[in-house]
Amino acid sequence: DVKVTQSSRYLVKRTGEKVFLECVQDMDHENMFWYRQDPGLGLRLIYFSYDVKMKEKGDIPEGYSVSREKKERFSLILESASTNQTSMYLCASSLSVRGETQYFGPGTRLLVL
Amino acid sequence: GQNIDQPTEMTATEGAIVQINCTYQTSGFNGLFWYQQHAGEAPTFLSYNVLDGLEEKGRFSSFLSRSKGYSYLLLKELQMKDSASYLCASDRTAGNNRKLIWGLGTSLAVNP
């Protein structure tokens, strides 16, 4: 079974703090993704990576950065958290084959005060 | 554009059949995913259609018409546990572009 894990299920941070969200997958997938999900806005892609040290901007990269130093790990960084970054953050991974399923982690619900 | 459209909400009765529709832009299209997401949980894969026609998997079936840019998810013998959001996503990946185009989801409420 594919397993995608995220470092925290719930996180509370203060405005201006630097926040790290970690995602690890154990299936040797090439692709990894960070999404945020908000009511009425659906899943929105922040960044994705198709290989180690490679990253591509998604639809809403502003205010975020990412790091992929190892194939199994993809980190999302909020350099200076703001209240509008309060959201559910979902990590996903997939093989690098067209039509391959994205497998999601359990999500991190981040509250920025 | 990259629009992918599905109804926001649907309700149905336990034991009934419900069809959730999804329309998408056809340019660069490879296939169509359906995911299920229960409240507070992560999306989980249901189906992926590449070819036209109906694919059946137990109580759930998914249909695709490539020429019409149209898909539907059919849920039979509805159970209370089928109350969830159903997301369709268009696969338009090419080269290093791995992005899926996600719909906003259809929230299905199954009533006793």
Contacts between the chains, C-beta under 8 A, distances in Angstrom:
chain1	res1	chain2	res2	distance
A	31	B	98	5.0
A	33	B	98	7.5
A	40	B	104	7.3
A	41	B	104	7.3
A	42	B	87	7.5
A	42	B	102	5.6
A	42	B	103	6.8
A	42	B	104	3.9
A	42	B	105	5.9
A	43	B	43	7.6
A	43	B	87	7.1
A	43	B	102	4.5
A	44	B	102	8.0
A	45	B	99	5.9
A	48	B	98	5.6
A	48	B	99	6.9
A	50	B	96	5.1
A	50	B	98	5.7
A	54	B	96	7.8
A	56	B	96	6.9
A	56	B	97	7.6
A	56	B	98	7.8
A	58	B	99	6.8
A	59	B	99	8.0
A	90	B	42	6.0
A	90	B	43	7.6
A	94	B	98	7.3
A	96	B	98	7.7
A	98	B	30	5.6
A	98	B	31	7.8
A	98	B	91	7.1
A	98	B	93	5.8
A	99	B	30	6.3
A	99	B	31	5.2
A	99	B	48	5.8
A	99	B	50	6.5
A	99	B	91	6.0
A	101	B	33	7.3
A	101	B	45	4.5
A	101	B	48	6.8
A	102	B	33	8.0
A	102	B	45	7.7
A	102	B	100	6.9
A	103	B	45	7.4
A	104	B	42	3.8
A	104	B	43	5.3
A	104	B	44	7.3
A	105	B	42	6.2
A	106	B	41	7.2
A	106	B	42	5.5
A	107	B	41	7.5
A	107	B	42	5.4
